[in-house]
Amino acid sequence: MVVNNEIIQLLSSFGLSDYEARAYAGLMRTQPATAYEVARATGIATSKIYETINRLLDKSLAQPVSAKKGRGQQYMALSAEDFIYLKQQETTRNTERLGPLLKTLNNGANADFVWQLDSAEQVLDKTRQLIGQAENTLLVSLWPQELELVEKDLRQAEARGVKIALVHFGKPQISIGATFHHPAEETLHAEKGGRSLTLVVDEKSVVIATYLDNGCTEGAWSRNRAFVLVAEDYVRHDVYITKLTAAMNTEIKRFFGEDYASLRDVFSP
């Protein structure tokens, strides 16, 4: 039996050794099963399987069951639902204990650093975290793909009384806080070769990211004051532009073209 490598990797991320992860997954597939049957199904050496099963018992991830006549001791694995609940509770308890302890060590020296975000998943995680921590204001600039992922988080922030200004590239289908449609999304997409996200939280924290058409994601976050101010000005500037184009769209297009391309050409007078 071949167990999906992703399952083994994710089980290992919860503190299981490779043998333990393989044995737990194998037991779920073959249970009730003897240690020898688990070893045969997973490829774990018989010299290691009994030790591995005992560690699963110690971690409450497996338990012995009444053996059928003529067979050795059999075992059952903790159900998937119970495993997830167990690990969620362990994580909650550990983070609640660890948080205050780490704060006693923090001297604040990391406040000025810019932290790299190397994947779309990391950008999303940090974006959702900071939105969840917002107390007063959110300035957001994003495209439909990213709005879909954080809509629930933004609505929860709005329900808490956080003021939101949202610049949306593309015609917005939904409205959160003060929502503005940026009028030059096609021009911007062509210039940048992809999409972008900017989030400023309480004038204290910022996340920026680019999602390139080649599939690469580049991002960063920081509490650096200069970095925050630049991002804040960027979003505010886009809000100003959307308000102006809404009020004077015909005149602006007459001067700068249908897609405002010459307006964005900063090297022409």
MOWOJO-V572562 format. One record per residue. N is the residue number from 1. RES is the residue in three letters. PHI is phi in radians with two decimals (none if undefined). OMEGA is omega in radians with two decimals (NA if undefined). D_CENTER is the distance of its C-alpha to the mean C-alpha in whole Angstrom. Layout:
n = [N N]
res = [RES RES]
phi = [PHI PHI]
omega = [OMEGA OMEGA]
d_center = [D_CENTER D_CENTER]
This chain:
n = [1 2 3 4 5 6 7 8 9 10 11 12 13 14 15 16 17 18 19 20 21 22 23 24 25 26 27 28 29 30 31 32 33 34 35 36 37 38 39 40 41 42 43 44 45 46 47 48 49 50 51 52 53 54 55 56 57 58 59 60 61 62 63 64 65 66 67 68 69 70 71 72 73 74 75 76 77 78 79 80 81 82 83 84 85 86 87 88 89 90 91 92 93 94 95 96 97 98 99 100 101 102 103 104 105 106 107 108 109 110 111 112 113 114 115 116 117 118 119 120 121 122 123 124 125 126 127 128 129 130 131 132 133 134 135 136 137 138 139 140 141 142 143 144 145 146 147 148 149 150 151 152 153 154 155 156 157 158 159 160 161 162 163 164 165 166 167 168 169 170 171 172 173 174 175 176 177 178 179 180 181 182 183 184 185 186 187 188 189 190 191 192 193 194 195 196 197 198 199 200 201 202 203 204 205 206 207 208 209 210 211 212 213 214 215 216 217 218 219 220 221 222 223 224 225 226 227 228 229 230 231 232 233 234 235 236 237 238 239 240 241 242 243 244 245 246 247 248 249 250 251 252 253 254 255 256 257 258 259 260 261 262 263 264 265 266 267 268 269]
res = [MET VAL VAL ASN ASN GLU ILE ILE GLN LEU LEU SER SER PHE GLY LEU SER ASP TYR GLU ALA ARG ALA TYR ALA GLY LEU MET ARG THR GLN PRO ALA THR ALA TYR GLU VAL ALA ARG ALA THR GLY ILE ALA THR SER LYS ILE TYR GLU THR ILE ASN ARG LEU LEU ASP LYS SER LEU ALA GLN PRO VAL SER ALA LYS LYS GLY ARG GLY GLN GLN TYR MET ALA LEU SER ALA GLU ASP PHE ILE TYR LEU LYS GLN GLN GLU THR THR ARG ASN THR GLU ARG LEU GLY PRO LEU LEU LYS THR LEU ASN ASN GLY ALA ASN ALA ASP PHE VAL TRP GLN LEU ASP SER ALA GLU GLN VAL LEU ASP LYS THR ARG GLN LEU ILE GLY GLN ALA GLU ASN THR LEU LEU VAL SER LEU TRP PRO GLN GLU LEU GLU LEU VAL GLU LYS ASP LEU ARG GLN ALA GLU ALA ARG GLY VAL LYS ILE ALA LEU VAL HIS PHE GLY LYS PRO GLN ILE SER ILE GLY ALA THR PHE HIS HIS PRO ALA GLU GLU THR LEU HIS ALA GLU LYS GLY GLY ARG SER LEU THR LEU VAL VAL ASP GLU LYS SER VAL VAL ILE ALA THR TYR LEU ASP ASN GLY CYS THR GLU GLY ALA TRP SER ARG ASN ARG ALA PHE VAL LEU VAL ALA GLU ASP TYR VAL ARG HIS ASP VAL TYR ILE THR LYS LEU THR ALA ALA MET ASN THR GLU ILE LYS ARG PHE PHE GLY GLU ASP TYR ALA SER LEU ARG ASP VAL PHE SER PRO]
phi = [none -1.80 -1.64 -0.84 -1.05 -1.10 -1.07 -1.10 -1.11 -1.21 -1.08 -1.13 -1.18 -1.68 1.67 -1.49 -1.23 -1.03 -1.08 -1.11 -1.09 -1.15 -1.19 -1.11 -1.12 -1.14 -1.16 -1.04 -1.32 -1.97 -1.06 -1.22 -2.56 -1.40 -1.04 -1.10 -1.16 -1.14 -1.06 -1.15 -1.33 -1.90 1.47 -1.29 -1.05 -1.07 -1.24 -1.91 -1.19 -1.19 -1.08 -1.17 -1.07 -1.11 -1.20 -1.12 -1.12 -1.09 -1.58 1.07 -1.74 -2.67 -2.58 -1.30 -2.23 -1.02 -1.37 -1.27 -1.00 1.48 -2.10 -1.30 -1.03 -1.87 -2.38 -2.15 -1.60 -1.04 -1.10 -1.03 -1.10 -1.23 -1.09 -1.08 -1.08 -1.04 -1.23 -1.09 -1.16 -1.06 -1.12 -1.07 -1.07 -1.19 -1.22 -1.14 -1.35 -1.30 -0.91 -1.06 -1.18 -1.15 -1.10 -1.21 -1.65 -1.34 -1.73 1.40 -1.20 -1.51 -1.12 -1.62 -1.46 -1.83 -1.77 -1.36 -2.06 -1.67 -2.63 -1.08 -1.14 -1.15 -1.08 -1.11 -1.04 -1.19 -1.08 -1.14 -1.04 -1.21 -1.07 -1.14 -1.62 -1.09 -2.02 -2.18 -2.41 -2.35 -1.90 -2.31 -2.31 -2.80 -1.92 -0.98 -1.08 -1.38 -1.06 -1.03 -1.35 -2.00 -0.97 -1.07 -1.12 -1.15 -1.16 -1.14 -1.13 -1.07 -1.15 -1.39 1.70 -1.29 -1.40 -2.19 -2.04 -2.16 -1.67 -2.01 -1.60 1.80 -1.06 -1.22 -1.57 -2.27 -2.24 -2.28 1.04 -1.63 -1.79 -2.15 -1.57 -1.25 -1.46 -2.18 -1.12 -1.19 -1.10 -1.12 -1.08 -1.14 -1.18 -1.56 1.24 2.86 -1.88 -2.53 -2.44 -2.34 -2.35 -2.10 -2.00 0.96 1.03 -2.21 -2.32 -2.50 -2.18 -2.26 -2.75 -2.16 -2.00 -1.37 -1.14 -1.43 1.68 -1.41 -2.14 -2.19 -2.62 -2.79 -2.48 -2.90 -1.97 -1.04 -1.09 -1.13 -1.07 -1.12 -1.12 -1.10 -1.15 -1.10 -1.10 -1.08 -1.20 -1.05 -1.06 -1.15 -1.11 -1.03 -1.09 -1.15 -1.16 -1.14 -1.18 -1.16 -1.51 -2.34 -1.04 -1.09 -1.14 -1.13 -1.14 -1.12 -1.47 -2.02 1.74 -1.04 -1.83 1.04 -1.08 -1.25 -1.12 -1.47 -1.43 -1.28 -1.70 -2.00 -1.27]
omega = [3.10 3.12 3.12 -3.12 3.13 3.10 -3.13 -3.14 -3.13 3.07 3.13 3.13 3.08 3.03 3.09 3.03 3.12 3.11 -3.13 3.13 -3.14 -3.12 3.13 3.13 3.13 3.13 3.10 -3.11 -2.97 -3.00 -0.17 -3.05 3.03 3.09 3.13 3.13 3.08 3.12 -3.12 -3.10 -3.03 -3.10 3.07 -3.13 3.14 3.12 -3.12 -2.95 -3.10 3.07 -3.12 3.11 3.13 3.10 3.05 3.09 -3.14 -3.13 -3.14 3.11 3.07 3.08 3.10 3.08 -3.11 -3.10 3.03 -3.10 3.10 3.12 3.10 3.14 3.11 -3.07 3.03 3.11 3.01 -3.08 -3.14 -3.13 -3.13 3.09 -3.12 3.13 -3.14 -3.10 3.07 3.13 3.10 -3.13 3.13 3.14 -3.08 3.14 3.10 3.09 -3.02 -3.08 -3.14 -3.14 3.13 -3.13 3.10 -3.13 -2.98 3.12 3.06 -3.06 -3.08 -3.04 -3.06 -3.09 3.00 -3.05 -3.09 3.04 -2.92 -3.10 3.10 3.13 3.12 3.10 -3.12 -3.13 -3.12 3.12 -3.14 3.11 -3.07 3.05 3.13 3.14 -3.09 3.13 -3.02 -3.03 3.01 2.97 -3.01 3.04 -3.06 -3.13 -3.06 -3.09 -3.12 3.11 3.13 -3.08 -3.05 -3.11 -3.11 3.14 3.12 3.13 3.09 3.10 3.11 3.12 3.10 -3.13 3.10 3.09 -3.04 2.93 -3.02 3.04 -3.03 3.10 -2.96 3.14 -3.11 3.08 3.14 3.12 3.08 -3.08 3.03 -3.07 -3.10 3.08 3.08 -2.97 -3.04 -3.06 -3.12 3.09 -3.14 -3.14 3.12 -3.12 -3.02 -3.07 3.14 -3.10 3.11 3.07 3.01 3.12 3.06 -3.03 3.05 -3.12 -3.08 -3.05 -3.11 2.95 3.00 -3.14 2.99 3.11 -3.03 -3.12 3.11 3.09 -3.13 3.04 3.08 -3.10 3.11 3.03 -3.10 2.92 3.08 -3.00 -3.13 3.13 3.14 -3.10 3.11 -3.14 3.13 3.10 -3.14 -3.12 3.13 3.12 3.12 3.07 3.12 -3.11 -3.11 3.10 3.14 -3.12 3.10 -3.09 -3.01 -2.99 -3.09 -3.13 -3.12 3.11 3.12 -3.13 -2.92 3.10 -3.04 -3.11 3.12 -3.04 -3.12 3.05 -3.10 3.10 -3.03 -3.12 3.05 -3.10 NA]
d_center = [32 29 26 23 22 18 19 21 18 16 19 20 16 18 21 23 25 26 29 27 25 27 30 27 26 30 31 29 30 34 35 37 38 40 38 40 39 35 36 38 35 32 35 34 38 40 41 37 36 38 37 33 34 35 32 30 33 32 29 30 28 31 35 38 40 44 45 47 50 51 47 45 43 40 37 34 30 28 26 23 22 24 22 19 20 22 19 17 20 21 17 18 22 21 18 21 23 21 20 24 25 23 23 27 26 24 27 25 25 21 21 23 20 18 15 14 10 11 9 7 4 5 6 4 3 6 7 7 8 11 12 12 15 17 20 22 21 18 19 17 17 16 16 17 14 11 13 13 9 10 13 13 12 14 17 17 17 20 22 21 24 21 23 21 22 20 21 20 21 23 25 23 23 22 23 21 23 25 23 25 25 25 28 28 25 27 28 25 23 27 27 23 23 20 17 16 14 15 14 17 17 20 22 20 17 15 12 14 13 15 14 18 20 20 17 16 13 14 12 13 13 16 19 22 24 25 22 21 24 24 21 22 25 24 22 25 27 26 26 30 30 29 32 34 34 34 37 39 37 41 42 39 39 43 42 39 39 37 33 34 34 37 35 32 35 35 38 40 42]
